[in-house]
């Protein structure tokens, strides 16, 4: 009987590990403009975003040969996201990554405005949100 209980526990833990792996992965979007993440200029093209860390999450963003890290503010919704997406704040011809949403997840990740974005806001520059739908690439698939 003990062996059965241990086997059930191991299978349950394996199932939880599979669930965790199914929820990890990169959000991938084709971004048609240069943008700024956490004060770092990123090029147009394929953008990959990963949510990392357990207790205090951070975002790892990669485009071409550049990468940036950002400490987002988790935002929980009552409804899961219908699609994975990247949201940018646009001021004139400048874009700033503002939030990341993962399909099926109730938590999104908001990026705090950096000093340049705050300056543009203070100057009353017109702000517009631009949302790009992204794909979710699950790890190990």
N, CA, C and O atoms as CSV, one atom per row, in Angstrom:
chain,resi,resn,atom,element,x,y,z
A,1,UNK,N,N,0.823,-1.200,0.000
A,1,UNK,CA,C,0.000,0.000,0.000
A,1,UNK,C,C,0.862,1.256,0.000
A,1,UNK,O,O,0.512,2.244,-0.645
A,2,UNK,N,N,2.004,1.230,0.727
A,2,UNK,CA,C,2.898,2.376,0.762
A,2,UNK,C,C,3.428,2.686,-0.639
A,2,UNK,O,O,3.485,3.845,-1.049
A,3,UNK,N,N,3.814,1.636,-1.366
A,3,UNK,CA,C,4.357,1.839,-2.706
A,3,UNK,C,C,3.338,2.507,-3.618
A,3,UNK,O,O,3.699,3.357,-4.432
A,4,UNK,N,N,2.079,2.135,-3.490
A,4,UNK,CA,C,1.031,2.740,-4.299
A,4,UNK,C,C,0.906,4.235,-3.982
A,4,UNK,O,O,0.765,5.054,-4.890
A,5,UNK,N,N,0.957,4.588,-2.693
A,5,UNK,CA,C,0.850,5.985,-2.282
A,5,UNK,C,C,2.032,6.784,-2.804
A,5,UNK,O,O,1.853,7.896,-3.300
A,6,UNK,N,N,3.238,6.236,-2.701
A,6,UNK,CA,C,4.436,6.915,-3.187
A,6,UNK,C,C,4.354,7.098,-4.696
A,6,UNK,O,O,4.680,8.169,-5.208
A,7,UNK,N,N,3.919,6.055,-5.417
A,7,UNK,CA,C,3.794,6.143,-6.873
A,7,UNK,C,C,2.771,7.205,-7.265
A,7,UNK,O,O,2.992,7.956,-8.215
A,8,UNK,N,N,1.656,7.274,-6.542
A,8,UNK,CA,C,0.636,8.277,-6.822
A,8,UNK,C,C,1.187,9.678,-6.588
A,8,UNK,O,O,0.934,10.583,-7.382
A,9,UNK,N,N,1.934,9.862,-5.509
A,9,UNK,CA,C,2.531,11.156,-5.204
A,9,UNK,C,C,3.519,11.551,-6.295
A,9,UNK,O,O,3.520,12.697,-6.746
A,10,UNK,N,N,4.360,10.611,-6.722
A,10,UNK,CA,C,5.335,10.905,-7.777
A,10,UNK,C,C,4.616,11.276,-9.068
A,10,UNK,O,O,5.001,12.240,-9.729
A,11,UNK,N,N,3.588,10.535,-9.436
A,11,UNK,CA,C,2.837,10.862,-10.648
A,11,UNK,C,C,2.155,12.222,-10.527
A,11,UNK,O,O,2.097,12.978,-11.497
A,12,UNK,N,N,1.644,12.531,-9.347
A,12,UNK,CA,C,1.011,13.830,-9.138
A,12,UNK,C,C,2.026,14.951,-9.292
A,12,UNK,O,O,1.740,15.964,-9.930
A,13,UNK,N,N,3.209,14.779,-8.713
A,13,UNK,CA,C,4.252,15.793,-8.849
A,13,UNK,C,C,4.712,15.916,-10.288
A,13,UNK,O,O,4.979,17.020,-10.763
A,14,UNK,N,N,4.809,14.796,-10.986
A,14,UNK,CA,C,5.183,14.842,-12.402
A,14,UNK,C,C,4.134,15.610,-13.196
A,14,UNK,O,O,4.470,16.371,-14.103
A,15,UNK,N,N,2.875,15.413,-12.858
A,15,UNK,CA,C,1.804,16.149,-13.531
A,15,UNK,C,C,1.893,17.632,-13.270
A,15,UNK,O,O,1.662,18.438,-14.171
A,16,UNK,N,N,2.228,18.007,-12.032
A,16,UNK,CA,C,2.385,19.422,-11.711
A,16,UNK,C,C,3.568,20.020,-12.447
A,16,UNK,O,O,3.502,21.161,-12.905
A,17,UNK,N,N,4.659,19.258,-12.568
A,17,UNK,CA,C,5.811,19.736,-13.316
A,17,UNK,C,C,5.430,19.955,-14.776
A,17,UNK,O,O,5.830,20.948,-15.384
A,18,UNK,N,N,4.659,19.032,-15.334
A,18,UNK,CA,C,4.198,19.199,-16.711
A,18,UNK,C,C,3.331,20.430,-16.863
A,18,UNK,O,O,3.431,21.144,-17.861
A,19,UNK,N,N,2.474,20.686,-15.875
A,19,UNK,CA,C,1.627,21.880,-15.921
A,19,UNK,C,C,2.479,23.131,-15.875
A,19,UNK,O,O,2.226,24.082,-16.613
A,20,UNK,N,N,3.496,23.141,-15.009
A,20,UNK,CA,C,4.377,24.307,-14.933
A,20,UNK,C,C,5.093,24.519,-16.254
A,20,UNK,O,O,5.214,25.652,-16.719
A,21,UNK,N,N,5.572,23.435,-16.867
A,21,UNK,CA,C,6.249,23.556,-18.150
A,21,UNK,C,C,5.304,24.012,-19.240
A,21,UNK,O,O,5.705,24.769,-20.125
A,22,UNK,N,N,4.067,23.574,-19.198
A,22,UNK,CA,C,3.104,23.988,-20.214
A,22,UNK,C,C,2.803,25.473,-20.104
A,22,UNK,O,O,2.428,26.108,-21.090
A,23,UNK,N,N,2.966,26.033,-18.902
A,23,UNK,CA,C,2.675,27.444,-18.719
A,23,UNK,C,C,3.898,28.306,-19.004
A,23,UNK,O,O,3.770,29.522,-19.139
A,24,UNK,N,N,5.087,27.699,-19.098
A,24,UNK,CA,C,6.269,28.485,-19.399
A,24,UNK,C,C,6.455,28.505,-20.898
A,24,UNK,O,O,5.927,27.653,-21.613
A,25,UNK,N,N,7.193,29.460,-21.362
A,25,UNK,CA,C,7.440,29.584,-22.779
A,25,UNK,C,C,7.626,31.033,-23.146
A,25,UNK,O,O,7.511,31.925,-22.306
A,26,UNK,N,N,7.911,31.254,-24.398
A,26,UNK,CA,C,8.140,32.614,-24.889
A,26,UNK,C,C,6.919,33.143,-25.609
A,26,UNK,O,O,6.205,32.409,-26.292
A,27,UNK,N,N,6.700,34.411,-25.442
A,27,UNK,CA,C,5.707,35.125,-26.247
A,27,UNK,C,C,6.505,35.720,-27.396
A,27,UNK,O,O,7.508,36.399,-27.172
A,28,UNK,N,N,6.070,35.474,-28.613
A,28,UNK,CA,C,6.816,35.919,-29.787
A,28,UNK,C,C,5.922,36.808,-30.636
A,28,UNK,O,O,4.791,36.445,-30.962
A,29,UNK,N,N,6.444,37.980,-30.992
A,29,UNK,CA,C,5.695,38.907,-31.851
A,29,UNK,C,C,6.645,39.546,-32.848
A,29,UNK,O,O,7.823,39.759,-32.559
A,30,UNK,N,N,6.123,39.844,-34.010
A,30,UNK,CA,C,6.872,40.584,-35.021
A,30,UNK,C,C,6.548,42.057,-34.797
A,30,UNK,O,O,5.425,42.500,-35.039
A,31,UNK,N,N,7.538,42.808,-34.334
A,31,UNK,CA,C,7.337,44.221,-34.008
A,31,UNK,C,C,7.851,45.051,-35.187
A,31,UNK,O,O,9.032,44.969,-35.524
A,32,UNK,N,N,6.979,45.852,-35.820
A,32,UNK,CA,C,7.382,46.581,-37.025
A,32,UNK,C,C,8.070,47.923,-36.766
A,32,UNK,O,O,8.251,48.709,-37.696
A,33,UNK,N,N,8.450,48.191,-35.530
A,33,UNK,CA,C,9.074,49.478,-35.196
A,33,UNK,C,C,10.110,49.272,-34.093
A,33,UNK,O,O,10.048,48.292,-33.350
A,34,UNK,N,N,11.064,50.202,-33.990
A,34,UNK,CA,C,12.003,50.202,-32.874
A,34,UNK,C,C,11.238,50.619,-31.628
A,34,UNK,O,O,10.248,51.346,-31.718
A,35,UNK,N,N,11.694,50.157,-30.460
A,35,UNK,CA,C,10.984,50.469,-29.229
A,35,UNK,C,C,11.965,50.495,-28.067
A,35,UNK,O,O,13.132,50.132,-28.212
A,36,UNK,N,N,11.474,50.929,-26.915
A,36,UNK,CA,C,12.314,51.047,-25.728
A,36,UNK,C,C,11.739,50.171,-24.620
A,36,UNK,O,O,10.533,50.168,-24.371
A,37,UNK,N,N,12.627,49.430,-23.961
A,37,UNK,CA,C,12.276,48.602,-22.805
A,37,UNK,C,C,13.226,48.971,-21.679
A,37,UNK,O,O,14.440,48.818,-21.812
A,38,UNK,N,N,12.687,49.449,-20.587
A,38,UNK,CA,C,13.506,49.747,-19.407
A,38,UNK,C,C,14.705,50.628,-19.762
A,38,UNK,O,O,15.810,50.412,-19.264
A,39,UNK,N,N,14.483,51.610,-20.617
A,39,UNK,CA,C,15.533,52.547,-21.006
A,39,UNK,C,C,16.458,52.057,-22.100
A,39,UNK,O,O,17.364,52.787,-22.501
A,40,UNK,N,N,16.261,50.840,-22.598
A,40,UNK,CA,C,17.144,50.263,-23.616
A,40,UNK,C,C,16.436,50.220,-24.971
A,40,UNK,O,O,15.307,49.743,-25.081
A,41,UNK,N,N,17.117,50.726,-25.997
A,41,UNK,CA,C,16.561,50.726,-27.357
A,41,UNK,C,C,16.610,49.309,-27.924
A,41,UNK,O,O,17.638,48.634,-27.865
A,42,UNK,N,N,15.484,48.878,-28.470
A,42,UNK,CA,C,15.364,47.547,-29.064
A,42,UNK,C,C,14.980,47.710,-30.533
A,42,UNK,O,O,14.213,48.612,-30.872
A,43,UNK,N,N,15.507,46.843,-31.413
A,43,UNK,CA,C,15.229,46.978,-32.841
A,43,UNK,C,C,13.894,46.342,-33.257
A,43,UNK,O,O,13.359,45.464,-32.578
A,44,UNK,N,N,13.388,46.810,-34.375
A,44,UNK,CA,C,12.216,46.188,-34.985
A,44,UNK,C,C,12.574,44.759,-35.367
A,44,UNK,O,O,13.747,44.433,-35.552
A,45,UNK,N,N,11.564,43.912,-35.483
A,45,UNK,CA,C,11.786,42.514,-35.857
A,45,UNK,C,C,11.164,41.589,-34.839
A,45,UNK,O,O,10.290,41.989,-34.070
A,46,UNK,N,N,11.622,40.344,-34.837
A,46,UNK,CA,C,11.060,39.359,-33.920
A,46,UNK,C,C,11.437,39.699,-32.480
A,46,UNK,O,O,12.605,39.929,-32.165
A,47,UNK,N,N,10.444,39.724,-31.631
A,47,UNK,CA,C,10.629,40.009,-30.207
A,47,UNK,C,C,10.166,38.790,-29.424
A,47,UNK,O,O,9.069,38.278,-29.649
A,48,UNK,N,N,11.012,38.326,-28.499
A,48,UNK,CA,C,10.663,37.206,-27.625
A,48,UNK,C,C,10.629,37.715,-26.188
A,48,UNK,O,O,11.543,38.402,-25.732
A,49,UNK,N,N,9.563,37.366,-25.493
A,49,UNK,CA,C,9.412,37.781,-24.101
A,49,UNK,C,C,9.181,36.540,-23.252
A,49,UNK,O,O,8.337,35.702,-23.572
A,50,UNK,N,N,9.942,36.431,-22.162
A,50,UNK,CA,C,9.760,35.338,-21.199
A,50,UNK,C,C,9.512,35.937,-19.832
A,50,UNK,O,O,10.146,36.917,-19.440
A,51,UNK,N,N,8.589,35.338,-19.117
A,51,UNK,CA,C,8.366,35.692,-17.723
A,51,UNK,C,C,9.225,34.738,-16.909
A,51,UNK,O,O,9.084,33.521,-17.028
A,52,UNK,N,N,10.106,35.275,-16.088
A,52,UNK,CA,C,11.042,34.479,-15.295
A,52,UNK,C,C,10.844,34.776,-13.815
A,52,UNK,O,O,10.233,35.783,-13.456
A,53,UNK,N,N,11.353,33.916,-12.971
A,53,UNK,CA,C,11.326,34.132,-11.531
A,53,UNK,C,C,10.037,33.630,-10.911
A,53,UNK,O,O,8.969,33.683,-11.522
A,54,UNK,N,N,10.155,33.144,-9.694
A,54,UNK,CA,C,8.995,32.609,-9.000
A,54,UNK,C,C,8.316,33.659,-8.139
A,54,UNK,O,O,7.197,34.074,-8.440
A,55,UNK,N,N,8.971,34.094,-7.076
A,55,UNK,CA,C,8.348,35.033,-6.143
A,55,UNK,C,C,8.158,36.411,-6.759
A,55,UNK,O,O,7.042,36.927,-6.807
A,56,UNK,N,N,9.244,37.002,-7.227
A,56,UNK,CA,C,9.212,38.329,-7.832
A,56,UNK,C,C,9.521,38.167,-9.317
A,56,UNK,O,O,10.687,38.034,-9.689
A,57,UNK,N,N,8.496,38.176,-10.172
A,57,UNK,CA,C,8.743,37.913,-11.592
A,57,UNK,C,C,9.485,39.057,-12.278
A,57,UNK,O,O,9.386,40.218,-11.880
A,58,UNK,N,N,10.220,38.700,-13.303
A,58,UNK,CA,C,10.832,39.698,-14.173
A,58,UNK,C,C,10.644,39.251,-15.608
A,58,UNK,O,O,10.399,38.076,-15.881
A,59,UNK,N,N,10.761,40.197,-16.517
A,59,UNK,CA,C,10.616,39.899,-17.939
A,59,UNK,C,C,11.987,39.935,-18.593
A,59,UNK,O,O,12.799,40.819,-18.321
A,60,UNK,N,N,12.231,38.966,-19.454
A,60,UNK,CA,C,13.414,38.945,-20.289
A,60,UNK,C,C,12.915,39.163,-21.707
A,60,UNK,O,O,12.107,38.383,-22.212
A,61,UNK,N,N,13.393,40.219,-22.351
A,61,UNK,CA,C,12.947,40.587,-23.688
A,61,UNK,C,C,14.156,40.513,-24.619
A,61,UNK,O,O,15.207,41.078,-24.315
A,62,UNK,N,N,14.015,39.829,-25.739
A,62,UNK,CA,C,15.120,39.688,-26.686
A,62,UNK,C,C,14.645,40.022,-28.087
A,62,UNK,O,O,13.558,39.627,-28.509
A,63,UNK,N,N,15.493,40.767,-28.803
A,63,UNK,CA,C,15.245,41.104,-30.207
A,63,UNK,C,C,16.603,41.174,-30.899
A,63,UNK,O,O,17.506,41.880,-30.449
A,64,UNK,N,N,16.734,40.438,-31.990
A,64,UNK,CA,C,18.006,40.338,-32.695
A,64,UNK,C,C,19.087,39.922,-31.704
A,64,UNK,O,O,18.956,38.875,-31.070
A,65,UNK,N,N,20.135,40.698,-31.553
A,65,UNK,CA,C,21.212,40.346,-30.615
A,65,UNK,C,C,21.171,41.198,-29.356
A,65,UNK,O,O,22.167,41.303,-28.640
A,66,UNK,N,N,20.053,41.790,-29.094
A,66,UNK,CA,C,19.906,42.617,-27.898
A,66,UNK,C,C,18.919,41.974,-26.937
A,66,UNK,O,O,18.007,41.252,-27.340
A,67,UNK,N,N,19.121,42.254,-25.671
A,67,UNK,CA,C,18.154,41.786,-24.681
A,67,UNK,C,C,18.047,42.815,-23.566
A,67,UNK,O,O,18.952,43.619,-23.341
A,68,UNK,N,N,16.930,42.766,-22.885
A,68,UNK,CA,C,16.677,43.687,-21.776
A,68,UNK,C,C,15.896,42.943,-20.709
A,68,UNK,O,O,15.177,41.985,-20.995
A,69,UNK,N,N,16.046,43.394,-19.495
A,69,UNK,CA,C,15.283,42.861,-18.375
A,69,UNK,C,C,14.404,43.977,-17.840
A,69,UNK,O,O,14.779,45.149,-17.881
A,70,UNK,N,N,13.241,43.611,-17.341
A,70,UNK,CA,C,12.337,44.598,-16.759
A,70,UNK,C,C,11.631,43.975,-15.571
A,70,UNK,O,O,11.268,42.799,-15.595
A,71,UNK,N,N,11.442,44.763,-14.546
A,71,UNK,CA,C,10.696,44.337,-13.365
A,71,UNK,C,C,9.262,44.843,-13.529
A,71,UNK,O,O,8.994,46.021,-13.297
A,72,UNK,N,N,8.347,43.972,-13.922
A,72,UNK,CA,C,6.974,44.404,-14.163
A,72,UNK,C,C,6.154,44.462,-12.881
A,72,UNK,O,O,6.568,43.973,-11.830
A,73,UNK,N,N,5.009,45.060,-12.997
A,73,UNK,CA,C,4.028,45.072,-11.927
A,73,UNK,C,C,2.946,44.084,-12.335
A,73,UNK,O,O,2.208,44.344,-13.286
A,74,UNK,N,N,2.833,42.951,-11.637
A,74,UNK,CA,C,1.793,41.977,-11.997
A,74,UNK,C,C,0.406,42.596,-11.806
A,74,UNK,O,O,0.159,43.310,-10.835
A,75,UNK,N,N,-0.484,42.310,-12.742
A,75,UNK,CA,C,-1.849,42.833,-12.695
A,75,UNK,C,C,-2.805,41.667,-12.935
A,75,UNK,O,O,-2.818,41.080,-14.017
A,76,UNK,N,N,-3.599,41.337,-11.928
A,76,UNK,CA,C,-4.532,40.222,-12.041
A,76,UNK,C,C,-5.891,40.709,-12.528
A,76,UNK,O,O,-6.404,41.731,-12.075
A,77,UNK,N,N,-6.455,39.957,-13.454
A,77,UNK,CA,C,-7.755,40.277,-14.037
A,77,UNK,C,C,-8.758,39.208,-13.623
A,77,UNK,O,O,-8.378,38.120,-13.191
A,78,UNK,N,N,-10.018,39.520,-13.756
A,78,UNK,CA,C,-11.050,38.516,-13.451
A,78,UNK,C,C,-11.297,37.596,-14.644
A,78,UNK,O,O,-11.969,36.573,-14.510
A,79,UNK,N,N,-10.761,37.954,-15.804
A,79,UNK,CA,C,-10.931,37.165,-17.030
A,79,UNK,C,C,-9.560,36.808,-17.600
A,79,UNK,O,O,-8.663,37.651,-17.596
A,80,UNK,N,N,-9.375,35.595,-18.084
A,80,UNK,CA,C,-8.099,35.265,-18.729
A,80,UNK,C,C,-7.963,36.009,-20.057
A,80,UNK,O,O,-8.960,36.312,-20.712
A,81,UNK,N,N,-6.732,36.297,-20.445
A,81,UNK,CA,C,-6.467,36.974,-21.716
A,81,UNK,C,C,-6.903,36.087,-22.871
A,81,UNK,O,O,-6.642,34.884,-22.874
A,82,UNK,N,N,-7.561,36.678,-23.838
A,82,UNK,CA,C,-8.021,35.922,-25.008
A,82,UNK,C,C,-6.877,35.592,-25.949
A,82,UNK,O,O,-6.937,34.609,-26.687
A,83,UNK,N,N,-5.832,36.415,-25.922
A,83,UNK,CA,C,-4.690,36.202,-26.807
A,83,UNK,C,C,-3.437,36.727,-26.128
A,83,UNK,O,O,-3.509,37.613,-25.275
A,84,UNK,N,N,-2.300,36.186,-26.503
A,84,UNK,CA,C,-1.029,36.741,-26.045
A,84,UNK,C,C,-0.807,38.039,-26.810
A,84,UNK,O,O,-1.063,38.109,-28.012
A,85,UNK,N,N,-0.335,39.057,-26.117
A,85,UNK,CA,C,-0.130,40.335,-26.792
A,85,UNK,C,C,0.925,41.175,-26.092
A,85,UNK,O,O,1.211,40.998,-24.908
A,86,UNK,N,N,1.491,42.091,-26.859
A,86,UNK,CA,C,2.398,43.106,-26.353
A,86,UNK,C,C,1.707,44.441,-26.574
A,86,UNK,O,O,1.196,44.708,-27.661
A,87,UNK,N,N,1.691,45.275,-25.551
A,87,UNK,CA,C,1.077,46.599,-25.664
A,87,UNK,C,C,2.179,47.638,-25.538
A,87,UNK,O,O,3.004,47.581,-24.626
A,88,UNK,N,N,2.182,48.580,-26.458
A,88,UNK,CA,C,3.183,49.646,-26.473
A,88,UNK,C,C,2.486,50.988,-26.292
A,88,UNK,O,O,1.372,51.184,-26.776
A,89,UNK,N,N,3.149,51.916,-25.590
A,89,UNK,CA,C,2.699,53.308,-25.557
A,89,UNK,C,C,3.469,54.021,-26.662
A,89,UNK,O,O,4.684,53.868,-26.784
A,90,UNK,N,N,2.751,54.800,-27.464
A,90,UNK,CA,C,3.365,55.507,-28.592
A,90,UNK,C,C,3.237,57.004,-28.373
A,90,UNK,O,O,2.151,57.511,-28.091
A,91,UNK,N,N,4.349,57.704,-28.504
A,91,UNK,CA,C,4.397,59.165,-28.431
A,91,UNK,C,C,5.121,59.624,-29.688
A,91,UNK,O,O,6.336,59.455,-29.792
A,92,UNK,N,N,4.400,60.200,-30.646
A,92,UNK,CA,C,5.035,60.574,-31.910
A,92,UNK,C,C,5.564,59.330,-32.588
A,92,UNK,O,O,4.799,58.427,-32.926
A,93,UNK,N,N,6.901,59.279,-32.792
A,93,UNK,CA,C,7.502,58.109,-33.432
A,93,UNK,C,C,8.270,57.235,-32.435
A,93,UNK,O,O,9.088,56.407,-32.836
A,94,UNK,N,N,8.008,57.420,-31.136
A,94,UNK,CA,C,8.672,56.619,-30.097
A,94,UNK,C,C,7.691,55.648,-29.465
A,94,UNK,O,O,6.557,55.998,-29.139
A,95,UNK,N,N,8.162,54.417,-29.302
A,95,UNK,CA,C,7.334,53.345,-28.726
A,95,UNK,C,C,8.011,52.793,-27.469
A,95,UNK,O,O,9.231,52.638,-27.417
A,96,UNK,N,N,7.193,52.505,-26.468
A,96,UNK,CA,C,7.682,51.956,-25.208
A,96,UNK,C,C,6.860,50.713,-24.876
A,96,UNK,O,O,5.630,50.767,-24.854
A,97,UNK,N,N,7.542,49.583,-24.614
A,97,UNK,CA,C,6.806,48.385,-24.208
A,97,UNK,C,C,6.145,48.676,-22.869
A,97,UNK,O,O,6.817,49.051,-21.908
A,98,UNK,N,N,4.820,48.502,-22.804
A,98,UNK,CA,C,4.054,48.886,-21.616
A,98,UNK,C,C,3.459,47.700,-20.876
A,98,UNK,O,O,3.357,47.735,-19.649
A,99,UNK,N,N,3.060,46.640,-21.597
A,99,UNK,CA,C,2.518,45.477,-20.899
A,99,UNK,C,C,2.605,44.234,-21.777
A,99,UNK,O,O,2.712,44.295,-23.002
A,100,UNK,N,N,2.552,43.098,-21.074
A,100,UNK,CA,C,2.634,41.792,-21.715
A,100,UNK,C,C,1.492,40.945,-21.175
A,100,UNK,O,O,1.277,40.865,-19.965
A,101,UNK,N,N,0.760,40.312,-22.093
A,101,UNK,CA,C,-0.334,39.424,-21.702
A,101,UNK,C,C,-0.095,38.059,-22.341
A,101,UNK,O,O,0.373,37.953,-23.474
A,102,UNK,N,N,-0.433,37.017,-21.576
A,102,UNK,CA,C,-0.290,35.644,-22.076
A,102,UNK,C,C,-1.673,35.028,-22.221
A,102,UNK,O,O,-2.501,35.107,-21.313
A,103,UNK,N,N,-1.910,34.418,-23.367
A,103,UNK,CA,C,-3.192,33.780,-23.646
A,103,UNK,C,C,-3.559,32.797,-22.541
A,103,UNK,O,O,-2.743,31.979,-22.117
A,104,UNK,N,N,-4.804,32.894,-22.085
A,104,UNK,CA,C,-5.318,31.972,-21.088
A,104,UNK,C,C,-4.917,32.301,-19.654
A,104,UNK,O,O,-5.369,31.635,-18.722
A,105,UNK,N,N,-4.086,33.305,-19.464
A,105,UNK,CA,C,-3.624,33.673,-18.128
A,105,UNK,C,C,-4.413,34.869,-17.596
A,105,UNK,O,O,-4.758,35.779,-18.349
A,106,UNK,N,N,-4.689,34.857,-16.318
A,106,UNK,CA,C,-5.406,35.968,-15.700
A,106,UNK,C,C,-4.446,37.077,-15.273
A,106,UNK,O,O,-4.879,38.195,-14.996
A,107,UNK,N,N,-3.164,36.781,-15.218
A,107,UNK,CA,C,-2.172,37.778,-14.817
A,107,UNK,C,C,-1.495,38.361,-16.046
A,107,UNK,O,O,-1.035,37.632,-16.925
A,108,UNK,N,N,-1.441,39.687,-16.094
A,108,UNK,CA,C,-0.656,40.377,-17.113
A,108,UNK,C,C,0.479,41.094,-16.400
A,108,UNK,O,O,0.503,41.143,-15.170
A,109,UNK,N,N,1.407,41.644,-17.146
A,109,UNK,CA,C,2.589,42.281,-16.575
A,109,UNK,C,C,2.726,43.689,-17.138
A,109,UNK,O,O,2.933,43.878,-18.337
A,110,UNK,N,N,2.605,44.672,-16.252
A,110,UNK,CA,C,2.685,46.081,-16.636
A,110,UNK,C,C,4.105,46.574,-16.370
A,110,UNK,O,O,4.666,46.314,-15.305
A,111,UNK,N,N,4.686,47.285,-17.336
A,111,UNK,CA,C,6.022,47.832,-17.155
A,111,UNK,C,C,5.914,49.285,-16.729
A,111,UNK,O,O,5.197,50.060,-17.362
A,112,UNK,N,N,6.605,49.667,-15.675
A,112,UNK,CA,C,6.547,51.065,-15.244
A,112,UNK,C,C,7.224,51.965,-16.279
A,112,UNK,O,O,8.174,51.559,-16.949
A,113,UNK,N,N,6.721,53.185,-16.396
A,113,UNK,CA,C,7.292,54.150,-17.337
A,113,UNK,C,C,8.690,54.542,-16.878
A,113,UNK,O,O,8.927,54.776,-15.693
A,114,UNK,N,N,9.610,54.608,-17.836
A,114,UNK,CA,C,10.966,55.062,-17.559
A,114,UNK,C,C,11.039,56.581,-17.629
A,114,UNK,O,O,10.032,57.249,-17.863
A,115,UNK,N,N,12.228,57.119,-17.428
A,115,UNK,CA,C,12.384,58.581,-17.374
A,115,UNK,C,C,12.018,59.260,-18.687
A,115,UNK,O,O,11.381,60.313,-18.666
A,116,UNK,N,N,12.401,58.691,-19.832
A,116,UNK,CA,C,12.069,59.316,-21.113
A,116,UNK,C,C,10.562,59.329,-21.346
A,116,UNK,O,O,10.011,60.333,-21.797
A,117,UNK,N,N,9.902,58.228,-21.043
A,117,UNK,CA,C,8.446,58.188,-21.215
A,117,UNK,C,C,7.780,59.175,-20.268
A,117,UNK,O,O,6.807,59.829,-20.646
A,118,UNK,N,N,8.281,59.293,-19.055
A,118,UNK,CA,C,7.728,60.272,-18.110
A,118,UNK,C,C,7.909,61.701,-18.614
A,118,UNK,O,O,7.022,62.539,-18.454
A,119,UNK,N,N,9.050,61.972,-19.217
A,119,UNK,CA,C,9.293,63.300,-19.797
A,119,UNK,C,C,8.295,63.597,-20.906
A,119,UNK,O,O,7.740,64.694,-20.972
A,120,UNK,N,N,8.065,62.618,-21.779
A,120,UNK,CA,C,7.109,62.813,-22.871
A,120,UNK,C,C,5.708,63.054,-22.334
A,120,UNK,O,O,4.981,63.903,-22.850
A,121,UNK,N,N,5.322,62.309,-21.297
A,121,UNK,CA,C,4.014,62.532,-20.669
A,121,UNK,C,C,3.924,63.932,-20.081
A,121,UNK,O,O,2.915,64.621,-20.238
A,122,UNK,N,N,4.995,64.346,-19.400
A,122,UNK,CA,C,5.007,65.667,-18.764
A,122,UNK,C,C,4.905,66.793,-19.787
A,122,UNK,O,O,4.376,67.865,-19.491
A,123,UNK,N,N,5.418,66.543,-20.997
A,123,UNK,CA,C,5.349,67.558,-22.048
A,123,UNK,C,C,4.012,67.520,-22.782
A,123,UNK,O,O,3.820,68.208,-23.784
A,124,UNK,N,N,3.087,66.701,-22.266
A,124,UNK,CA,C,1.745,66.546,-22.846
A,124,UNK,C,C,1.768,66.008,-24.275
A,124,UNK,O,O,0.888,66.323,-25.077
A,125,UNK,N,N,2.781,65.193,-24.589
A,125,UNK,CA,C,2.822,64.543,-25.896
A,125,UNK,C,C,1.621,63.601,-25.993
A,125,UNK,O,O,1.237,62.953,-25.019
A,126,UNK,N,N,1.044,63.544,-27.183
A,126,UNK,CA,C,-0.120,62.672,-27.377
A,126,UNK,C,C,0.292,61.214,-27.236
A,126,UNK,O,O,1.252,60.765,-27.863
A,127,UNK,N,N,-0.443,60.478,-26.405
A,127,UNK,CA,C,-0.151,59.065,-26.173
A,127,UNK,C,C,-1.195,58.207,-26.851
A,127,UNK,O,O,-2.388,58.509,-26.823
A,128,UNK,N,N,-0.724,57.128,-27.463
A,128,UNK,CA,C,-1.618,56.175,-28.111
A,128,UNK,C,C,-1.133,54.773,-27.742
A,128,UNK,O,O,0.073,54.539,-27.669
A,129,UNK,N,N,-2.046,53.851,-27.513
A,129,UNK,CA,C,-1.679,52.466,-27.253
A,129,UNK,C,C,-1.687,51.684,-28.557
A,129,UNK,O,O,-2.599,51.820,-29.373
A,130,UNK,N,N,-0.662,50.867,-28.741
A,130,UNK,CA,C,-0.555,49.993,-29.905
A,130,UNK,C,C,-0.436,48.571,-29.373
A,130,UNK,O,O,0.476,48.265,-28.605
A,131,UNK,N,N,-1.359,47.702,-29.782
A,131,UNK,CA,C,-1.368,46.317,-29.326
A,131,UNK,C,C,-0.991,45.391,-30.482
A,131,UNK,O,O,-1.572,45.461,-31.566
A,132,UNK,N,N,-0.016,44.529,-30.234
A,132,UNK,CA,C,0.378,43.522,-31.222
A,132,UNK,C,C,0.026,42.151,-30.680
A,132,UNK,O,O,0.396,41.806,-29.558
A,133,UNK,N,N,-0.686,41.370,-31.473
A,133,UNK,CA,C,-1.014,39.997,-31.093
A,133,UNK,C,C,0.248,39.158,-31.258
A,133,UNK,O,O,0.982,39.306,-32.235
A,134,UNK,N,N,0.487,38.287,-30.302
A,134,UNK,CA,C,1.709,37.488,-30.286
A,134,UNK,C,C,1.347,36.012,-30.240
A,134,UNK,O,O,0.213,35.633,-29.948
A,135,UNK,N,N,2.348,35.196,-30.537
A,135,UNK,CA,C,2.202,33.743,-30.433
A,135,UNK,C,C,2.847,33.294,-29.143
A,135,UNK,O,O,3.791,33.923,-28.663
A,136,UNK,N,N,2.344,32.207,-28.576
A,136,UNK,CA,C,2.937,31.626,-27.372
A,136,UNK,C,C,3.651,30.356,-27.782
A,136,UNK,O,O,3.028,29.414,-28.271
A,137,UNK,N,N,4.953,30.333,-27.583
A,137,UNK,CA,C,5.746,29.139,-27.892
A,137,UNK,C,C,6.041,28.439,-26.578
A,137,UNK,O,O,6.775,28.965,-25.742
A,138,UNK,N,N,5.478,27.268,-26.393
A,138,UNK,CA,C,5.648,26.514,-25.154
A,138,UNK,C,C,7.008,25.830,-25.168
A,138,UNK,O,O,7.415,25.261,-26.181
A,139,UNK,N,N,7.702,25.887,-24.049
A,139,UNK,CA,C,9.023,25.262,-23.924
A,139,UNK,C,C,8.938,23.768,-24.187
A,139,UNK,O,O,7.973,23.108,-23.801
A,140,UNK,N,N,9.956,23.248,-24.847
A,140,UNK,CA,C,10.063,21.814,-25.045
A,140,UNK,C,C,9.144,21.264,-26.132
A,140,UNK,O,O,9.016,20.047,-26.271
A,141,UNK,N,N,8.514,22.125,-26.891
A,141,UNK,CA,C,7.628,21.649,-27.958
A,141,UNK,C,C,8.185,22.032,-29.295
A,141,UNK,O,O,7.585,21.723,-30.325
